[in-house]
Amino acid sequence: MRRNLAARIGVWSAHHRKTAIFGWLLFVVLAAGIGGASGMVEMTDAENGAGDSARAEQILSDAGLGHRAGELVMVSAAEPDGWRTAARELTAALDRTGEVTGLADPVRSEDGKDALITFEMKGDAGTASDRVQPVLDAVAGVEEKRPDVTIHQFGDASAGKWLGDLLSEDFKKAEFTAVPLALGILLVAFGAVVAALLPVGLALTACMAAFGLLSLASHQLHLFQTTYSVMFLMGFAVGVDYCLFYLRRERDERAAGRDAETALRIAAATSGRAVLVSGLTVMVAMAGMFLSGLMLFKGFALATIIVVLIAMLGSVTVLPALLSWLGDRVDAGRVPLLNRRGKRGGKQSGRLAGRLLRPVLRSPKFFAAASVAVLLALAVPAIGMKTESLGLEKQFGSDSALSVAYRHISDTFPGGPAPAQVVVEADDITAPAVRKALAGFDHVTVHRAQNVAEIEVPLPDGKDGLAELREERLPAAFGSTGARAYVTGEVAGSVDFNDQLKRGIAPVFLFITAVTFLLMLFCFRSYVIAVTSILLNLLSVAAAYGVMTAVFQHGWGAGLIGSEGVGAVEAWMPLFVLVVLFGLSMDYHVFVVSRIREAHGRGLSTPAAIDEGIRRTAGAVTGAAVIMVAVFSVFATLSMQDMQQMGVGLAVAVLLDATIVRMVLLPSVMAMLGERNWRTPRGLGRLRAMDHGEPEPAAPATPVGPGVRG
C-alpha cells in the first residue's frame, strides 16, 4: 500500500532519529534565543482601534503629539473642604517626584466633600507605567499621614502598571498550574512517567519556539499584550493533544501484537495523518481572523498559526524519532496502580463508549433530537448577548482597588475617568472660522505647528453623549469650517471597535465555514460529512456563547469561579471563540471520523463502523478533552475578566464537543444517514481517496529502535 505523507515523514524520522531530535532542539534554542533578544513590539492605540477613534489617534501620532498618560486623584473628606490640607500636601508630593506635569488646581465637587486633582506623566505614555511607582508612593504616603481623608487614584499609568503586574502573575500561574495538571492527567492515562512526559515536553518546546518566532514577527505585525497568553493557551493544549493521539495509537498497535516498526508506521499513517489534517484545518480557520479588519485579531491569528504549525510538525517528526529511540522504554517509570489503570483505561473507555452507543444506535432519531435540544437550550441566553470593550474597571472585579477608584471618581465627577478627546485637523488651525468653533469648547489645546487641536469633553451619558457629540455638536461647530473633527477616548474606542467587529464577523464566518467544508470534502470525499461537520461545530459554538452570556453578562453562577457578571461579553470574545472552536473541534472530528472511515473501508457496515470507530477512539478523545478542559479552566481562574471569559467559553465548548457532540450527536446523525455519509461528489471520485486504512504490515527492515523484533 502506498504510504501517505504522514507515514513517509514518520518512517524517515524513525530512521534518522538523531537528525530529527537534535534538529528540533537546535530549532527551539535558536528561535527562543533570537526572538527573546529581539523583544516584542506592542501595538499602538491607533493600531488597536478602528473607525474615527483610530483616525484621531493616528493624526496625533503622525503629528508627534502622542498621548501623555493622564492620572486622576480624588481626595475625599467627611466635612466640606476637609480635603484642602491633604490636597496641598499631595500636590507638593507629586511635584517633588519629578515625573508629573500639568498639575491642575483641585476641582471641588458639588457638596464640597471631594476634590479631583488631574495631572499627566512626563515622557512617552507607553513607558509611563514603568515610571509611575514614585507617584504611587507619593499618594500612598499622604494617605498614610492623613487618616482623616480617603484617596482614590485612577489613570493610564497607574492602571497600566496594575495590569502589567497582574498579567505577569497570571501568566506564571497559568503556566505553573496547567503543566502539572496535564502531566498528572497523562500519567493517569498512560501509567508511565516517560510516556506522560513526552507530550508535555514537546508541547512546551513548541511553545518556546513559537514565543521566539512571534517576537520576531511582532516587529512587522505589532501585538496586543495578551497575545502571548493566548498563544500559550492554544499551543500547549493543541501540542499535548496531537502527541496524545499519536502516542495512544502507537501503544494500541503494540498492545495488539504489532512489532515496534509496524506499530509506529501505522500510527504515523493514521493518527499522524489526522494530526496533519487537524493542524491544517486549525491554521486555515485561524487565518480567517485576518479578514476582521482589526490588528488585534491579526496578531491572534499569527500567534495561533505559528504555535499550531510548530506543534503539528513536532508531533509528526520528533515524536516518531523519540518513540523509535525509546522503544519499550517509553513505558519506563511505571507507577504500579496508575500503570494498571493506564493499560485498562483505553479498554474501559471503549467498553463504556460501547454501552453508551448501543441505545444511541438503536434510536438515533431520539438521541439526535435530545442532544440538539440540550445544546439549543444552552444557547438560548446568547440571543440577548451584549458586547463591549471592557474597561480596566470591569476587568478586575468590582472589589478591586482599581474598580473602586474608578467608580468613586466617575460617580462624583461624571465623565472624569473616561472623557472623550476630540482631535481637530485643519489646513490652518488658526483660521478665524476654526478659532471661533474651538472657542465654543472648554479644555482646548491648539498645536499651531501641526495644525491640530485637542479638545477634552466629559461624557457623563456615555454612549448617548458620544452619539450627540459626533452627530450634533461637532458637525454644528466644524461643518462649515473645512476642519475635520474625530473623537477618540475609551467610550469612542469601544463603540468603533464593536462596529468594526460587526462588519468583520460576516466575512470571517463565511471564510471559515467555506474552508472547513472544502477541507472536510477533500479529506473524506464526502459532502455529507463536510456539511455535518459545520453544523455540529455551529451547535458547539452557540452553546458556548449561551454559557458565556449567562455567566458573565447575567452573572449566573459566576461566583463559582470567583468572577462576577459585568453586563456584557468582551467585544473580541465572540469572534475569537468562533474561530478557535471551529479549528479545535476538528481535532476530535477528524480523529473520530477517520477511524470510522477506516473501519468502513475494511468492509464494516456504517453502524458497525461507527461503533468500532468511537469505541477505539474513546480513550484518546477523553484524555485529550480532559487536558484541554483542564488547561482552559486554569485561564477561567485568572484575574482578568477577558481571560476568564475565554477560559470558560473554550472549556465548556470542548467539554460539550467531546461528550454530547462526539459521543451522542455525531453517531446518531451518522447512523440516520447510513451509507449516505460516504457519498462522493462527481469529479472527486476520480481522485485517489484519502487512505484511512491501516498500512499493510511489511517485512521488517532495519530495526528502528530498541526492543524491535527482527
C-alpha positions in Angstrom: 0.0 0.0 0.0 1.3 3.4 -0.9 2.4 5.4 2.1 0.7 8.7 2.8 2.7 11.8 3.6 2.5 11.4 7.4 3.7 7.8 7.1 6.6 8.8 5.0 7.6 11.5 7.5 7.2 9.1 10.4 9.4 6.4 8.8 12.1 9.0 7.8 12.2 10.3 11.3 12.4 6.9 12.8 15.4 6.0 10.6 17.1 9.5 11.1 16.2 10.0 14.7 19.4 11.9 15.6 18.8 14.4 12.8 15.2 14.8 13.8 15.8 15.1 17.6 18.9 17.4 17.5 17.4 19.4 14.6 14.3 20.1 16.7 16.4 21.1 19.8 18.6 23.4 17.7 15.5 25.0 16.1 13.9 25.6 19.5 17.0 27.1 21.1 17.7 29.4 18.1 14.1 30.5 17.8 13.7 31.2 21.5 17.1 32.9 21.8 16.9 35.2 18.8 13.2 36.0 19.5 13.9 36.7 23.2 16.8 39.0 22.3 14.7 40.9 19.7 11.8 41.6 22.2 8.1 42.0 21.5 6.7 45.2 19.9 3.2 46.1 21.2 0.6 47.8 19.0 -0.2 51.5 19.5 -3.6 52.9 20.4 -4.2 53.8 16.7 -3.3 50.3 15.5 -5.6 48.7 18.1 -8.6 50.8 17.2 -11.0 51.3 14.4 -13.0 54.0 12.7 -12.9 57.6 13.8 -11.2 56.9 17.1 -8.3 55.2 15.3 -8.1 58.0 12.8 -7.8 60.5 15.7 -5.1 58.5 17.3 -3.2 58.3 14.0 -3.4 62.1 13.5 -1.9 62.7 16.9 0.8 60.1 16.2 1.7 61.5 12.8 1.9 65.0 14.3 4.3 63.7 17.0 1.6 64.5 19.6 1.4 61.1 21.3 -0.7 61.0 24.4 0.7 61.6 27.8 -0.5 59.2 30.4 -3.2 61.1 32.4 -3.9 60.5 36.0 -6.8 61.4 38.3 -6.5 61.5 42.1 -9.6 62.2 44.2 -9.3 63.3 47.8 -12.5 62.8 49.9 -13.3 64.1 53.5 -16.2 63.7 55.8 -16.7 67.5 56.0 -16.9 70.1 53.2 -13.5 71.4 52.3 -11.9 69.0 54.8 -9.7 67.8 51.9 -7.8 71.1 51.4 -4.7 70.4 53.6 -4.3 66.9 52.2 -4.7 68.2 48.7 -1.9 70.8 49.2 0.4 68.1 50.6 -0.5 65.7 47.8 0.2 68.3 45.1 3.6 69.2 46.7 4.5 65.5 47.0 3.5 64.8 43.4 5.6 67.7 42.2 8.6 66.5 44.1 8.6 63.2 42.2 9.8 65.0 39.0 7.6 62.6 37.0 4.5 64.7 36.6 3.4 67.7 34.6 0.3 69.8 34.1 -0.7 69.6 37.8 -4.0 71.4 37.9 -5.7 73.1 40.8 -8.1 70.8 42.7 -11.7 70.7 41.3 -14.3 70.8 44.0 -17.3 68.5 44.0 -20.9 69.9 44.3 -21.2 69.0 48.0 -17.7 70.3 48.7 -16.5 67.0 50.3 -14.3 65.8 47.4 -11.6 67.3 45.2 -10.2 66.0 41.9 -6.5 66.6 41.1 -5.5 66.0 37.5 -2.0 65.7 36.0 0.0 63.9 33.4 3.1 61.7 33.5 6.1 63.1 31.7 7.6 61.3 28.7 6.1 58.6 26.5 2.8 57.2 27.6 3.9 53.8 26.5 6.5 53.6 29.2 4.7 55.7 31.9 3.6 52.5 33.8 7.3 51.7 34.3 7.9 55.2 35.8 4.7 55.6 37.9 5.9 54.0 41.1 7.2 57.2 42.7 3.8 58.8 42.1 2.0 55.8 43.6 4.4 56.1 46.6 3.7 59.8 47.0 -0.1 59.2 47.0 0.2 56.4 49.5 2.5 58.5 51.7 -0.1 61.3 52.0 -2.9 58.8 52.6 -1.0 57.2 55.4 -0.2 60.6 57.0 -3.8 61.9 56.7 -6.2 59.2 58.0 -9.0 61.8 58.0 -9.2 61.6 54.2 -9.7 58.9 51.6 -7.7 59.0 48.4 -8.6 57.2 45.1 -6.3 57.1 42.1 -7.1 56.1 38.5 -5.2 56.7 35.3 -3.4 55.4 32.3 -0.1 54.9 34.1 -1.4 53.5 37.4 -3.8 51.2 35.7 -1.1 50.1 33.2 1.2 49.2 36.0 -1.6 47.3 37.7 -2.4 45.5 34.5 1.3 44.6 33.7 2.0 43.2 37.2 -1.3 41.2 37.1 -0.6 39.8 33.6 2.8 38.7 34.7 1.5 37.0 37.8 -1.4 35.4 35.9 0.8 34.0 33.1 3.1 32.4 35.7 0.0 31.0 37.5 -1.3 29.6 34.2 2.0 28.0 33.3 2.7 26.5 36.7 -0.8 25.2 37.0 -1.6 23.9 33.5 1.7 22.0 33.1 1.4 19.9 36.3 -2.3 19.3 35.6 -1.7 18.0 32.1 1.2 15.9 33.3 -1.0 14.3 36.1 -3.7 13.5 33.6 -1.3 11.9 31.2 0.3 10.0 34.0 -3.1 8.5 34.8 -3.8 7.9 31.2 -0.6 6.1 30.4 0.6 4.8 33.8 4.2 5.6 33.0 6.3 8.7 33.6 8.2 8.7 30.3 5.0 8.3 28.2 3.4 11.2 30.2 6.4 13.4 29.8 6.7 13.1 26.0 3.6 15.1 25.1 4.2 17.8 27.8 7.9 18.2 26.8 7.1 18.5 23.1 4.2 21.0 23.7 6.4 23.2 26.0 9.3 23.2 23.5 6.8 24.1 20.7 5.5 27.0 22.8 9.1 28.2 23.5 10.0 28.2 19.8 6.7 29.9 18.9 7.3 32.6 21.5 10.6 33.4 19.9 9.2 33.5 16.3 6.3 35.6 17.4 8.6 38.1 19.0 10.5 38.4 15.7 7.2 38.7 13.8 5.9 41.4 16.1 8.4 43.9 14.5 6.3 43.7 11.4 2.8 43.0 12.9 2.5 44.7 16.3 0.8 42.6 19.0 -1.7 43.1 21.9 -0.3 42.5 25.4 -2.4 39.3 26.0 -1.3 37.6 22.7 1.4 35.5 24.5 -1.2 34.2 26.9 -3.5 33.2 24.0 -0.6 31.6 22.3 0.4 29.5 25.3 -3.3 28.5 25.9 -3.6 27.3 22.3 -0.2 25.9 21.8 0.1 23.8 25.0 -3.4 22.3 24.7 -3.1 21.5 21.0 0.5 20.3 21.3 -0.3 17.8 24.1 -3.4 16.6 22.2 -1.6 15.9 19.0 1.1 13.9 20.8 -1.5 12.1 22.8 -3.4 11.0 19.7 -0.2 9.7 18.1 1.2 8.0 21.2 -2.1 6.4 22.0 -2.4 4.8 18.6 1.2 3.5 18.7 0.6 1.9 22.1 -2.7 0.4 20.9 -0.9 -1.2 18.0 1.9 -2.6 20.2 -0.8 -3.9 22.6 -2.4 -5.7 19.6 0.8 -7.6 18.9 2.5 -5.4 16.2 6.2 -5.1 16.3 7.6 -1.6 17.0 8.3 -0.6 13.4 4.9 -1.6 12.1 3.1 0.0 15.1 5.0 3.2 14.5 4.2 3.2 10.8 0.5 2.5 11.4 0.4 5.3 14.0 2.1 7.7 11.5 -0.3 6.7 8.7 -3.5 7.1 10.7 -3.1 9.3 13.7 -0.2 11.2 12.1 -2.4 11.9 9.1 -5.3 13.0 11.4 -2.8 15.4 13.1 -1.8 16.9 9.8 -5.4 17.4 8.7 -6.4 18.8 12.0 -3.5 21.1 12.3 -4.0 22.4 8.7 -7.7 23.0 9.5 -6.9 24.9 12.7 -4.4 27.1 10.9 -6.6 27.8 8.0 -9.5 28.6 10.3 -7.3 31.0 12.3 -6.3 32.7 9.1 -10.0 33.9 8.9 -9.2 36.4 11.6 -7.1 38.3 9.1 -10.4 39.3 7.5 -11.7 41.0 10.7 -10.1 44.3 9.8 -8.6 44.6 13.3 -4.9 44.3 14.2 -5.8 42.6 17.5 -7.2 39.6 15.6 -4.4 39.6 13.1 -2.0 39.2 16.0 -4.1 36.4 17.5 -4.2 34.7 14.1 -0.5 34.9 13.6 0.3 33.7 17.1 -2.0 30.6 16.9 -0.9 29.7 13.3 2.7 29.8 14.4 2.2 27.7 17.5 -0.1 25.2 15.9 2.2 24.7 13.0 5.2 24.1 15.2 3.2 21.7 17.5 1.9 19.8 14.5 5.4 19.5 12.9 6.9 18.3 16.2 4.2 15.7 16.6 4.8 14.1 13.2 8.6 14.4 13.1 10.2 14.5 16.6 7.7 12.2 18.3 8.3 9.2 15.9 12.0 9.7 16.3 11.7 9.7 20.1 9.4 6.6 20.0 11.8 4.8 17.8 14.7 5.6 20.1 12.9 4.8 23.3 11.2 1.6 22.0 9.9 -0.3 25.1 11.5 2.3 27.3 8.5 4.6 26.6 6.9 2.6 29.5 9.7 3.4 31.9 8.9 4.9 35.2 5.8 2.8 35.7 3.6 3.6 38.6 2.0 0.2 39.5 -1.5 1.4 40.3 -1.6 4.0 37.6 0.1 1.7 35.1 -2.7 -0.8 35.6 -5.2 2.0 35.1 -3.4 3.2 32.0 -3.4 -0.2 30.4 -7.1 -0.7 31.2 -8.0 2.9 30.5 -8.4 2.6 26.8 -10.4 -0.7 27.1 -12.6 0.7 29.9 -13.2 3.8 27.9 -14.1 1.7 24.9 -16.4 -0.5 26.9 -18.1 2.5 28.4 -18.4 4.1 25.0 -19.9 0.9 23.6 -22.5 0.7 26.3 -23.5 4.4 25.7 -23.5 3.8 21.9 -25.9 0.9 22.0 -29.1 2.9 22.8 -27.9 5.7 20.5 -27.5 3.5 17.5 -30.8 1.7 18.3 -32.8 5.0 18.5 -30.7 7.6 16.6 -33.6 10.0 15.9 -34.5 10.3 19.5 -30.9 10.9 20.7 -30.2 13.3 17.9 -33.2 15.3 18.8 -32.4 15.2 22.5 -28.8 16.3 22.1 -29.8 19.1 19.8 -32.4 20.3 22.3 -29.8 20.3 25.1 -27.3 22.4 23.0 -30.0 24.8 21.9 -31.3 25.2 25.4 -27.7 26.2 26.5 -27.5 28.6 23.6 -30.7 30.5 24.4 -29.1 33.2 26.6 -26.9 34.1 23.6 -29.9 35.7 21.9 -29.5 38.7 24.3 -25.7 38.9 24.2 -24.2 42.4 24.6 -20.6 43.1 23.7 -18.3 45.9 24.7 -14.6 46.6 25.1 -14.4 46.1 28.8 -12.5 48.9 30.5 -9.9 48.2 33.2 -12.5 49.0 35.9 -14.5 46.0 34.7 -11.6 43.7 34.0 -10.6 43.2 37.6 -13.9 42.8 39.5 -16.0 45.4 41.4 -14.0 44.9 44.7 -10.5 45.6 43.2 -8.8 48.9 44.2 -8.8 50.0 40.6 -12.5 49.4 40.1 -13.4 51.1 43.4 -11.3 54.1 42.5 -12.9 54.4 39.0 -16.4 54.0 40.4 -15.9 56.7 43.1 -14.3 59.2 40.7 -17.0 58.7 38.0 -19.9 58.9 40.4 -18.5 62.1 42.0 -17.2 63.7 38.8 -19.3 62.3 35.9 -17.2 61.8 32.8 -14.0 62.4 34.6 -12.2 59.0 34.2 -13.4 58.4 30.6 -13.7 61.8 28.8 -13.9 62.0 25.0 -11.0 63.5 23.2 -11.8 65.4 20.1 -8.9 65.8 17.6 -9.4 68.6 15.1 -7.3 68.7 12.0 -7.3 71.6 9.6 -5.2 73.1 6.8 -4.8 76.2 9.0 -5.8 75.7 12.6 -5.6 79.4 13.3 -8.1 80.3 10.6 -10.9 82.6 12.0 -13.7 80.1 11.4 -11.8 77.3 13.1 -10.8 79.5 16.0 -14.4 80.5 16.5 -15.5 76.9 16.5 -12.8 76.0 19.0 -13.9 78.8 21.3 -17.2 77.1 21.9 -15.5 74.3 23.9 -13.6 74.2 27.2 -10.3 72.4 27.7 -8.8 73.2 24.2 -5.2 72.7 23.4 -4.0 74.1 20.0 -0.9 72.9 18.3 -0.2 75.5 15.7 2.8 74.0 14.1 1.0 70.7 13.4 -2.4 72.4 12.6 -4.0 70.1 15.1 -6.2 70.9 18.2 -7.3 68.7 21.0 -10.5 69.1 23.0 -11.4 67.2 26.1 -15.2 66.7 26.5 -16.7 64.9 29.6 -19.2 62.2 28.7 -21.4 61.7 31.7 -24.0 60.0 29.5 -21.6 57.5 27.9 -22.6 56.2 24.5 -25.6 58.6 24.3 -23.3 61.5 25.0 -20.8 60.3 22.4 -23.6 60.0 19.7 -24.7 63.5 20.4 -21.2 64.8 20.3 -20.5 63.1 16.9 -23.8 63.6 15.2 -24.8 67.1 16.5 -22.2 69.2 18.3 -19.2 68.6 16.1 -21.0 68.9 12.7 -22.6 72.1 14.0 -19.3 73.5 15.2 -16.9 72.5 12.4 -19.2 71.5 9.5 -18.6 74.8 7.6 -15.0 75.5 8.6 -13.2 72.9 6.4 -11.7 71.4 9.5 -12.1 67.6 10.3 -13.0 66.5 13.8 -12.6 63.0 15.1 -13.5 61.6 18.5 -11.4 59.1 20.5 -11.2 58.0 24.1 -12.4 54.9 26.0 -16.1 55.1 25.1 -15.5 56.1 21.4 -12.8 53.4 21.0 -15.2 50.7 22.4 -18.1 51.8 20.1 -15.8 51.9 17.0 -14.3 48.6 17.9 -17.7 46.9 18.2 -18.9 48.4 14.9 -15.8 47.1 13.1 -16.4 43.6 14.7 -20.0 43.6 13.4 -18.8 44.4 9.9 -15.9 41.9 10.1 -17.7 38.8 11.6 -19.6 38.0 8.4 -16.5 37.6 6.1 -14.7 35.7 8.8 -17.7 33.3 9.3 -18.1 32.8 5.6 -14.4 32.1 5.2 -14.0 29.5 8.0 -17.2 27.7 7.0 -16.2 27.5 3.4 -12.7 26.4 4.2 -13.9 23.8 6.7 -16.3 22.4 4.1 -13.6 22.2 1.4 -11.0 20.6 3.8 -13.5 18.0 5.0 -14.7 17.4 1.4 -11.1 16.9 0.3 -10.1 14.7 3.2 -13.2 12.4 3.3 -14.5 12.8 -0.2 -18.0 13.2 1.2 -20.1 16.4 1.1 -22.4 14.9 3.8 -19.6 14.7 6.3 -18.4 18.2 5.3 -21.9 19.7 5.9 -22.5 17.8 9.2 -19.0 18.9 10.4 -20.0 22.6 10.0 -23.5 22.1 11.6 -22.0 20.3 14.6 -19.4 23.0 15.1 -22.1 25.7 15.0 -24.1 24.0 17.7 -21.0 23.8 19.9 -20.2 27.5 19.4 -23.8 28.5 20.0 -23.9 26.6 23.3 -20.6 28.2 24.3 -22.0 31.6 23.5 -25.0 30.9 25.7 -23.0 29.8 28.7 -20.6 32.9 28.4 -23.6 35.2 28.2 -25.3 33.6 31.2 -22.2 33.6 33.4 -20.5 36.9 32.5 -23.3 39.1 31.3 -26.1 38.0 33.7 -23.8 36.7 36.4 -25.5 33.2 36.7 -23.0 31.0 38.6 -20.1 33.5 38.1 -19.3 33.3 41.8 -18.4 29.7 41.5 -15.2 30.6 39.6 -14.5 33.8 41.6 -15.9 36.1 38.9 -19.0 38.2 38.5 -21.4 39.4 35.9 -20.3 42.7 34.2 -23.3 43.2 32.0 -21.5 42.4 28.7 -19.2 40.0 27.0 -15.7 41.3 26.0 -16.1 42.6 22.4 -13.4 40.5 20.8 -14.5 37.3 22.5 -17.4 36.0 20.2 -15.3 36.2 17.1 -12.3 34.7 18.7 -14.2 31.8 20.3 -16.0 31.2 16.9 -12.7 30.8 15.0 -10.9 28.9 17.7 -13.7 26.4 18.3 -14.1 25.8 14.5 -10.4 24.9 14.5 -10.1 22.9 17.7 -13.3 20.9 17.2 -11.5 19.4 14.1 -9.1 17.7 16.5 -11.8 15.3 17.7 -13.9 15.3 14.5 -11.1 14.3 12.2 -9.7 11.8 14.6 -13.0 10.1 15.2 -14.4 10.2 11.7 -11.1 9.0 10.3 -11.3 5.9 12.5 -14.9 5.4 11.5 -14.0 5.7 7.8 -11.1 3.3 8.4 -13.4 0.7 9.7 -15.9 1.3 6.9 -13.1 0.9 4.4 -12.4 -2.6 5.8 -15.9 -3.6 4.8 -17.9 -2.9 8.0 -21.4 -1.5 7.7 -21.9 2.1 8.8 -23.4 1.3 12.2 -20.7 -1.2 12.9 -18.0 1.2 11.7 -19.5 4.0 14.0 -19.4 1.6 16.9 -15.8 0.5 16.3 -14.5 3.9 15.5 -15.9 5.6 18.5 -15.0 2.8 20.9 -11.4 2.7 19.6 -11.0 6.5 19.9 -12.9 6.9 23.2 -9.8 6.8 25.4 -7.7 9.2 23.3 -10.6 11.7 22.9 -11.5 11.5 26.6 -7.9 12.1 27.6 -7.4 14.9 25.1 -10.7 16.6 26.1 -9.8 16.4 29.8 -6.5 18.0 29.2 -8.0 20.8 27.1 -10.7 21.4 29.6 -8.2 21.5 32.4 -5.9 23.9 30.6 -8.7 26.2 29.6 -10.2 26.1 33.1 -6.9 27.4 34.5 -7.5 30.5 32.5 -11.0 30.8 33.9 -9.5 31.3 37.3 -7.2 34.2 36.3 -7.8 37.8 37.4 -8.8 39.5 34.2 -12.4 39.2 33.0 -11.5 38.6 29.4 -9.2 35.7 30.3 -12.0 34.2 32.5 -14.5 34.5 29.6 -12.1 32.9 27.2 -11.3 30.1 29.6 -15.0 29.3 30.4 -16.1 29.6 26.8 -13.5 27.3 25.4 -13.6 24.8 28.3 -17.4 24.5 28.0 -17.3 24.2 24.3 -14.6 21.4 24.3 -16.5 19.6 27.1 -19.7 19.6 25.1 -17.9 18.8 21.9 -16.2 15.7 23.4 -19.3 14.4 25.2 -22.7 15.4 23.7 -21.5 16.1 20.2 -18.9 13.3 19.6 -20.5 10.6 21.7 -24.2 11.2 21.1 -25.0 13.6 18.3 -22.3 12.6 15.8 -23.0 8.8 15.9 -26.8 9.4 15.9 -26.6 11.6 12.9 -24.3 9.3 11.0 -26.5 6.3 11.9 -29.5 8.1 10.5 -27.7 9.0 7.3 -26.3 5.4 6.9 -24.4 4.9 3.6 -25.3 8.4 2.5 -22.4 9.5 4.8 -19.9 8.3 2.1 -21.4 9.9 -1.0 -18.6 11.4 -3.2 -19.4 14.4 -5.4 -18.8 14.0 -9.1 -15.3 14.9 -10.1 -13.8 13.9 -6.8 -14.4 10.2 -7.4 -11.6 10.1 -10.0 -9.1 11.4 -7.4 -7.4 8.9 -5.1 -9.5 8.7 -1.9 -7.9 9.6 1.4 -6.3 6.5 2.8 -7.9 5.8 6.1 -6.9 2.2 6.3 -4.0 0.7 8.2 -0.8 0.2 6.2 -0.2 -3.4 5.3 2.5 -4.9 7.5 5.7 -5.0 5.6 8.6 -7.3 6.3 10.7 -5.9 9.0 13.7 -3.9 7.7 16.4 -2.3 9.7 15.3 -2.1 13.3 14.3 1.5 14.2 14.5 1.3 17.9 15.3 -0.7 21.0 13.1 -3.6 21.5 12.3 -4.2 17.8 11.9 -7.8 16.9 13.7 -8.6 13.7 
